[in-house]
């Protein structure tokens, strides 16, 4: 009976351990007894360029057993290797801005394929997929791939494109994040919702994600911060309008201040991140928000704030949601 009791306890303990991504390397950290947990929905966005303190930031969190909710990198995907080294359970997102066809020598802007160049959305998806497949296959540290970026028109054509490329991705066990809507998009009208819903229904049923961007400092009368911006938390209005079966889990793949052009200073940044984090915690369907940005873009690099951001995430005690805008969305497939 004692042996049986021990077996039951062991099985219960195993059942409490969360899933580990199949493509993630084993963490080298010599602290196996620390329980890995996510305390915050604040993550990182990274573009090529300087990210001084990034490695130390990851090590500090990992030493406390903390995983970031999401980290996104564009073009230079090497930071995601570092993330997986210390945080194997962190969700990593990758995107390519452009690519050159090695056979024809033609360069493609991967942020959008125009219907004028590809009247057939299916043909566009096949072309896009054939171009990115070698890079996607080589970079197994990426859990989720974004395709288009802030392509704010031709919603029905995009929906067809995404359905076709998700079918191709499913065949090869890739996971996608759709649309990457710019701040203030998509239009919240029934016509647009009806056009994007088929792709989101497929995504929700097959374990893919939706991604969108939120910024302060965009539009007249908007403060530089997310707090107080009429475009921040707009995702709630979008999800309220979507059909119940068209609500995949959401990645806010860019979030920031001053329309993404300027770092607002350490303490204002941390204060704004703290406010935003508390809001995101109320919505179970949100994976996390990748804060814009580390790397070289205008004057937006927030590397100076990394030590304070680590302090914030480590000290955060997650609160149980006290207001849920939509029910938690279960997935057909986990990544």
Buried (B, 14 or more C-beta within 10 A) or exposed (E): EEEEEEEEEEEEEEEEEEEEBEBBEEBEBEEEEEEBEBBBBBBBBBBBEEBEBBBEBBBBBBEBBBBBBBBBBBBBBEBBBBBBBBBBBBBBBBBBEEBEEEEEEEEBEBBBBEBEEBEBBBEBBBBBBEBBBEBBEEBBBBBBBBBBBBBBEBBBBBBBBBBBBBBBBBEEEBBBBBBBBBBBBBBEEEEBBEBBBBBBBBBBBBBBBBBBBBBBBBEEEBBBBBBEBEBBBBBBEBBEBBEEEBBBBBBBBBBBBBBBBBBBEBEBBBBBBBBBBBBBBBBBBBBBBBBBBBBEBEEBBBBBBBBBBBEBBBEBEEEEEEEEBBEEBEBEEEB
